[in-house]
Amino acid sequence: MPELGQGTRTHPIPKAAEPPGPAALRRTGALVTLVLGGLTAVPALSMDMYLPALPQVTDALHSPAATVQLTLTACLMGMALGQLVVGPMSDKWGRRRPLLIGLLVYVVATATCAFAPNAELLIGFRLLQGLAGSAGIVIARAVVRDLYDGMEMARFFSTLMLISGVAPIAAPLIGGQVLRFTDWRGIFVVLTAVGTALTLLVWRRLPETLAPERRHSGGTVEALRTMRTLLADRVFTGYMIAGGFAFAALFAYISASPFVIQEIYGASPQTFSLLFGVNSVGLIAAGQLNGKVLVGRASLNKVLAVGLTLIAAAATALLMMTAGVFGDVGLFPVAAGLFVLMSSMGVTMPNTQSLALMRTPHAAGSASALLGTSSFLVGAIASPLVGIAGEDTAVPMAVVQLACALAALACFVGLCRPWQHRPTQEADH
């Protein structure tokens, strides 16, 4: 049996081989973890590396800013909808084939973006880029589910956050540095190189993890039936929706924080970048605390309950501060509230994914697709609401964050009903 991460040279992995188990993944160490982390970082790289170039794209393609903004929306929607297709495909054909096809299409679509002659074609190419890039997101989660269960899966998701959490910090900085040497098209050249490197690593170092006897033989109808069955599972749906609303609170922060911190509180771009980086570090640190300390010592449901409660508390404090309940509090207390909210995501997101996927060993790809699509769609809906009252107030941001946090808590309590679970249930799945 080939170990995960072991070179396969020119001969394919035998189809009859059993998928490598958790022990094989642990023995190979950093390389495969880096590959899976890179796949989960694709959204941040594809979106955030491009952000510093938006004004340049507007000028170069002679298009309104609103039209150029649609290139971000197209990529986000592609990543959301593509997961619904790729997830069931990976349950039917295994993980490697859909992943490699998706990565190859991602590379071609990203390279094509660099040569887009107008904004309309760039929007179309970005949609294709998002559709193809969704393969990395959904299949990376499914691979983790193939190899891990229970507490080990939660620990590994927390480890992935260490890698994927760096992407939102590094991507805008990399994009800004690229623009010092070339124009906006050079960013897509860099993304093409990243996609090519990931494709080669997956091809050489990531064997098939889904055994043939565990695959689904049905077509589209069977895939839809599987998703319907998953959604009929009240507890799975509860974790899915709770995670989606928590992710929407994060999206609200990402969408609103540039104008809240710079325009309303008068911070410089450098101060904003510093605060954004500190908050991202808080998220990563909380994720590592979750994986290294909390998992195994406390119930995943209890840790998740604390994380959701902290998000709701931070959003409540932000709403009171931005609404003037305490007078003019200044930037520091608001930044502290945002730090608590962001850091709490580090224990919320890996645990909602783990608890949901524990219930679906028979359809990890479809379950991963539903988890990813729900998060992206709810986030895409919540993001525009933060500016609904204009650019002179941060109240809409706090309202959206609090509404999402309360909705997540309501789904967790009302649908998941963690008090009904046996103490050992998390480890049994």
N, C-alpha and C positions, 0 to 999 in steps of 0.2 A: 504494500500500500504506500503510495507516495505521500510524503509529509507535506503539509502546507508550507509553501515557501521554498521547497526543494526544486531545483532546476529540472526541467523535463527535456531539455535539448530539443531534438527534432521529432521525437515520437510522441503521439498523443497519449493522454491519460486513458487507460482502459475504461470503457463505459461501465463495466461490471464492478469496478473498484468501489469499495465503500468510501463514503466521504470521510475526510479527516476529522477526528474528534477534537474536543476541547484541549486535550493534552498535547496533540500535535500542534495546535495553534499556539499554545503557550511556549512550546519548545522553540518555535521559529522566532518568537520575540518580536522585535521592533518592525521588521520589514513589512509583514502582512498587516500589522496594526497601522503602519504608515499608509499603506495602500488603501485600506478601508477608510481611514481618516481623510485621505485625499479625496476619495469619492464623495464623502459626506460634505466636504468643503467646496465642492463644485458650485453650488448656488451662490455662496458668498464671493468666490472668485469671479464668477461670471457677472454678478451684479455690482459688487463694490469696487472692483478694479476699474470699472468703466465710469464711475461717478465723477472723478475729477475732470474727465474729458467732455462732459455734457455741453458746457458752453462752447468748446471748440467744435464739437459736432454740429451744433446749431449754426455756427458761422460757416463752416466748411460746406455743409449741404444746403445752405440758404433756406432753412426751414424754421418755423416758429418753435419756441421752446416746448410748447404743449405737444407738438408732433414728435419731437425728439424724446420727450418723456415716455411716449408710447413704446419706445424700444425697450424700456425697462419693464413696462407692463406686459409686453408680448413675451419676454423671456420668463417672467414670473408665472404667467398663465400657462406657458408651455410646460414648465417644470411641474405645475400642479396637475394638469390634465394628462401629461405623459405617463405619470406614475400609475394611473388607472389601467393603462394598456400594458406597460412593461411588467408590473407586478404579477398579473395572471400569466403572462408569457413565461416568466421565470419559474412559476409553479408547474408549467406544462413541459418546458424544454430544459429545465435546469438553469443554473445561475450564469454559467460562463457565456453561453451563446448569446442571449439577449444583452448581457453586459458588454461584450466585445462589439456587437453590432451597434449598440447605442453609443459607445465611445468613438467608434469609427465615424459615425454620422456626426457626432459632436465636433470632431476634429475638422471634418469637411465644412460643416456649417459655420464654425468659428472662423476658419480661413476665408470663407466666402464673405463674411461680414467685413473683413479688411478691405475688400474691393467694391463694397456697395456704392453705387454712383449717386443714390438719392435716399432720402429718409424712408420712403415707402418700401423700397427693397430691403433696407436695413431692418425695418420692423419685421418683414417676412422672414429674413434670415435669422433674426433673434428669436422669433417664435420657434423655428426649427431647431435652433441651438438649445432652447429650453426643453423642447420635447425630447431631444436626444440626451441632454444632460440629466434628465430625470432618471435614466437607467442607473446611474451611479448612486443616486440617493436611495432609491427603493431597494435595489439589490444589495447594497451594503448592509442595510438593516436585516434583510432576509438571510444573508450569509451569517450574520451574528446569531440569528435565531436558529439556524441549522446547527451551529457549533456549540452554543451555550444554552443554559437553562437556569431558571431561578436566580439566585443571588449572583452567580457568575456572570449572567447576562447583564445585570444591572451594573456590575463592576466594569465590564468591558465597554458598555455604552458611556460610562463616565470617563473612561480612558480615551475614547474617541472624541469626547468633548474637548480634551486637552489639545488635540490636533485641529479639529474643525473650528474650535473657538478662537484659535489664532488667526484664522482666515479673515474675519471681519476687521481685525486690527491691521493686519499686514496688507490686505488687498488695496485699500485706498492709497497707502504709502507707496506701494509698488507702482500703482497706476500713476501717481504723481511723479515718481522718479523716471518712469518710462517717457512721460511727456517732456522731460527735460532734454531728451535725446532724439525724439521723433514726434510724430503727430498722433492723433487718436487711433489711426489705423494700426500703429505699432502695438497698442494694447491687445488687439485681437491676434496679432502675431505671437505675442507672449502667451496668451491663452491657448493658442493652437499648439505651442510647444509643450505647455503643461498637459494638455489633453493627450498629446502623442506619448509623452512620458508615462502617463497613467495607463494608456492602452498597452504599452509594451510591458509594464510591470504586471498588469493583470494577466496578460497572455503568458508570461514566463513564470509567474510566482503565485498565481491564485488558481488552484485546481477546482474542479467541480465539487460543491459541498452538498448537493441534493441528490441522494441515491435514486436510481431509476424507479425503484418500487415505491418511492414516496411522491412521485410526480403525478399530476392530474392529466388524464388523456383527453378530456373534453375540449371543445372549442369555446367560442364566445358565449354561447348559451350556458355552458358549464361554469365559465368564469363569472358571469353575472349571477348565477345561482349561488356560487360560493360567496360572493360579496354580500348577497342578500342574507345568506345564513350568518355571516359574520355580523352584519348590522342587526340581525335579530337577537344576537347575544347582548343582553342588556348591559352586562358588566364591561364587555369589550367596547361597546358603543360609549359607555360612560367615560372610560379612560381616553378614548379617541377624542371625544368632544371636549373633555376637560383639558387635554393637552393642546387641542386646537385653539381654545380660548386663551390659554396661557401664552401660547405662541403669538396670538394676536396682540396681547399686551406688549410683547417684545417688539412687534412690528410697529405699534403705535409710538414706542420710544424712538425707534430708528427713523421713522418718518418725521417726527415732530422735533426731535432734539436739536437739529442744526439751527432752526429759527428760534426755538425757545431759549437756547443758551446764548446764541449770538445776537439775535435781534431784540429779544425782550430783556435779557439780563446783561447785554452789552459785552459779552466775553469776546475775546479775539479768536480767530480761527485756530491759532496754536493752542489756546486754552481749551477750546472745544475738542480738538484732537486728543489732548491730554486726558480730559475727562472721559471721552469715549473709550480711550485705551484702558483707563483705570477701571471703568465699568466692565469691560470685556475681561480684564484680568480677574475681577471679582467673580464673574460667571465661571471662568475656568477653575479658579480656586475652590469654589463651592462644588463644582463637579468632581474635583479630586477628593474633597472631603467626603462627598457622598460615596465614591467608589472605594476609597482606601480606609475609611473610618466607620461610616454609618451602616453601609450594607453589610449584613451579617450580624450586626449588633442590635439593629432595630428593624422592625417590620417596614417593608417598602411602603405600605399604605400609611403608616404613621409618619414616615419621613415626607411622603408626598403631601399629607395633610398639613404638616408644618410649613412646607414650601408654599403651598397655595395660600395659607393664612398670612404668611409674610408678604406675599405679593399684594393681597388685599389690603393689609395694613399699610404698606408703603404707598399704594395708590390712594388710600384714604387720606394719608398725611399730605401727599402731593396735591390732592384736590383742595384741602383746607388751606394749604400755603398759597397755591395759585389763585384761590378765590379771595384772598385777603383776610381770612379769619384771624390771622396772627399779625396783621399789618404787612408792611413791606419787609419780607424776611431776607431778601437778597439771594445771591446765587448759591452760596455754600449749603444751606439747608435743603434747597431743591436738589442740588447735586447729590447730597447724602441720601435723599429719598429715592432718587433714580438708581443709586448704587445698590441699595437694599433690594429694590425691585429686580434689577438685572442679576444680582448675585443669587437670588432665590430661584431664578430659572435654572441654575446649575444643579439643583436637586429635584426640580419639577420635571424637566423635559426627559432626562434619562429614565426616571422612574415611571412616568406615564407610558413611555414606549415599552419598557420591560414588562410592566404589569399587563399591558394589552397583548403583547406578543406571547406571553406565557400561556395564554388561552388558545393560541392558534398554531400549534406545531404542525398541523395538517395543511395549512395554507398561509405560510409565512409571507410569501410574495404578495398575495392579494391583501393580507392584513397590513403589510408595510405600505402598500399603495394607498389604502384608505387612510392610514395615519398621516402620510405625507400630504396627500391631496387635501384633506380636511384642514390641516394646518396652514397650507399656502393659501387656500381659498378664503378662510376666515381672516387671515392676515391681510390679504389683498382687499377685502371688504372694509376692514377696520382702519387701514392706513389713511384713506382719503378723509375720514371723519375727523381727524385731528385738526384739520384746518378749516372746519366748517364755519367757525366764527371769525375768520380772518387771522392776520398775523400779529395782532396786538395783545393776545391773551393765550395763556397756556392752559386755561381751564378745560377746553375740549380734549386735550391730550390726557389729562388726569381723569376726566369723566369716562373716556373710552377705556382707559386702563382699569379703572375701578369696575366698570360694567363687565369687562371681560373676566376680571378676577372673580367677581361674585358669581358670574355664570359658570366659571370653571369649578368653583366650590360647590355650587348647586348640583352640577352634573356628578361630581365626585360623591357627594352625600346621597343624592336622590337615586342615581343609577348604579353606582359601584357598590354602595352600602358596605363599606369595608368591615363594619362590626359583625357582619354575618359570616366572614371568612374564618376558617380554622387557622390557628396560629402557624401551623406548618404548611399551609396551602401554597404559599409562594414558592417554597422549595420543592413542592411535589409536582408542580406543573412541568 
